[in-house]
Amino acid sequence: MANTRVNRTFLIFILGIIAAIGPFTIDMYLPGFQRIAESLHTTEREVTFTLTSYFVGIALGQLVYGPIVDKYGRKKPLLIGLSIYIISAFIITIVPSINWMIGARFIQAIGACAGIVASTAIITDVYPPAFRARAFSSIALVMGVAPLIAPSIGSYFLIHADWEFVFYFLTVFALLVAIIIYFFLPETARYMHNEPLKVKVVTRNYLAILDNKNFIYYTVAGSLSMSILFAYISSASFVFLTYYGLDKATFSLLFAINASGMISGSYLNGILTRRFNYIQVANVASYVLVIFATVILIAVLWMPSLSYIWVVVAVFSTLFAVGIINPNATAASLVPFRDNSGTASALSGALRMTGGAFAAAAMGLLHTDSTVGMFGFILFLSVMVLLFLKLAKRSLPDNKG
């Protein structure tokens, strides 16, 4: 039975820790791409596909966990997923080739995605629709410390040990998170059902969700905004370490600065949504995003030797806007769903991570010798975010959340 009197402040803290697994898993090993390539006798471009496989695993895994958290609640699937994550994180430390690592990262993602689905479903369990965007922003603030320190921790391991220690750390961290969940996270699900999980029924439920225009437009908008983050993440190592030739310590500092852009956007969003409708806030932020992306692309085209400082300013600005758009788009996409919030959350997350996988793969395939490719792709994604938010507003003019 659900705990309907859960302390919301403490709940946000726990969900923030669970959410931090994602940025730790993605960001910590970025400074080690070159070292991993040397160790596994491959190229940095091939190592980039370990990001792609992770995003694919996150996307597909969520589709599996969605119906599970609606049937069995939030807590048990979380613990099972973390167990898979812990085992696969350790296996990565002993892989003999890059192909094995790509596969292990996929399995690691299958475990990690339980946290994404369950956390989003827990928010829909505990918070009414008008407060969910603020809750998502609060979680982003708690988890925000992860992308700030993850590359620094990864760089420390690379300096004093080797890349495998990044995954030793992730193994231990996930184990601690599992212990916290086991002892302190209450079960919040209110609508667990006893129906068997048949493929036909699950597929029908997913198709019914996809038939909802509110869900489609806002989910795609959120997916495209998150793809901007993943496009940057998959390019960061090349841009700062290879193109600009910076050292790993500087890379970690700049990565933290850029990550704080998204955190700052989430913080501001929490303030704005107290006074304004969260959908209106997302629409205004989408215009700001397009302006930022356009200005920086013109700048790098006009001045190929542009200082990396301006690149940092540009990335910070775009991620700031993403930090405002994403939690609001996520909250808006889930408004129509209550009894099947886990399934809807899973499908929403799967689509967002699918966008991330395509973004990471695109940056690997569109690899150039400058920053033009990254910022050109970011501008394209920004325009698409604006377009889908406009479609949502036109299709659902009376949606107040």
Buried (B, 14 or more C-beta within 10 A) or exposed (E): EBBEEBEEEEBBBBBBBBBBBBBBBBBBBBBBBBBBBEBBEBEBEBBBBBBBBBBBBBBBBBBBBBBBBBBBBBBBBBBBBBBBBBBBBBBBBEBEEBBBBBBBBBBBBBBBBBBBBBBBBBBBBBBEBBBBBBBBBBBBBBBBBBBBBBBBBBBBBBEEEBBBBBBBBBBEBBBEBBEBBEEEBBBBBBBBEEEEEEEEEBEEBBEBBEEBEBBBBBBBBBBBBBBBBBBBBBBBBBBBBEBBEBEBBBBBBBBBBBBBBBBBBBBBBBEBBEEEBBBBBBBBBBEBBBEBBBEBBEBBBEEEEBEBEBBBBBBBBBBBBBBBBBBBBBBBBBBBBEEBBBBBBBBBBBBBBBBBBBBBBBBBEBBEEBBBBBBBBBBBBBBBBBBBBBBBBEEBEEBEB
